[in-house]
């Protein structure tokens, strides 16, 4: 069963932000084994998603990487604001 990475990341990020309606998660590239996902949040929420010293972003990546490794995939997550 394939993991819905967009849905997984959105479900993790949405409770962290003040503007959940602005959370946008999209897959930019998927060539089978490598996957690039972009997470866009409101400018005011960028610090909340990245966290102090990048700890929250690192935790999000760790969760997604764990699922991806079971499928033999490598996932790159870009977090940015719009």
C-alpha positions in Angstrom: 0.0 0.0 0.0 1.5 3.3 -1.1 1.7 6.1 1.5 -0.1 9.4 0.7 2.9 11.7 1.6 1.0 14.9 0.9 -1.8 13.9 3.2 0.6 12.7 5.9 2.6 16.0 5.9 -0.5 18.1 5.8 -2.0 16.3 8.8 1.3 16.9 10.7 1.7 20.6 9.7 -1.9 21.9 10.0 -2.2 21.7 13.8 1.0 23.6 14.2 0.0 26.8 12.3 -2.3 29.8 13.0 -3.5 29.8 9.4 -4.4 26.2 8.6 -6.3 27.2 5.5 -3.0 28.5 3.9 -1.2 25.1 4.2 -0.4 23.8 0.8 1.5 20.5 0.3 2.3 19.4 -3.3 4.5 16.8 -4.9 6.9 18.5 -7.3 8.7 15.5 -8.6 8.2 11.7 -8.4 10.4 9.5 -10.4 9.7 6.3 -8.6 12.4 6.2 -6.0 13.0 9.9 -5.4 10.2 12.2 -4.3 10.3 16.0 -3.8 7.5 17.6 -1.8 7.0 21.3 -1.2 5.2 22.6 1.9 4.0 26.2 1.7 2.6 28.0 4.7 1.7 31.5 5.6 4.7 33.8 6.3 3.6 34.2 9.9 3.6 30.4 10.4 7.0 29.6 8.9 8.8 29.8 12.2 6.2 27.5 13.8 6.7 24.8 11.2 10.5 25.0 11.2 10.9 25.4 14.9 13.8 26.6 17.0 17.0 25.4 15.4 14.9 23.5 12.8 13.8 20.9 15.3 10.2 20.6 14.2 11.1 20.5 10.5 13.6 17.8 11.4 11.0 15.8 13.3 8.5 16.1 10.3 11.3 14.8 8.0 12.1 11.9 10.3 8.5 10.7 10.3 8.2 10.9 6.6 11.6 9.3 5.9 10.6 6.4 8.2 7.6 5.7 6.0 9.5 6.3 2.8 12.3 3.9 3.7 9.8 1.0 4.0 8.8 1.7 0.4 12.5 2.1 -0.7 12.0 5.8 -1.5 14.0 8.9 -0.8 11.9 12.0 0.1 13.1 15.6 0.0 10.9 18.1 1.8 11.1 21.8 1.1 9.4 24.1 3.6 8.7 27.7 2.5 6.3 30.6 2.9 4.2 32.4 0.3 
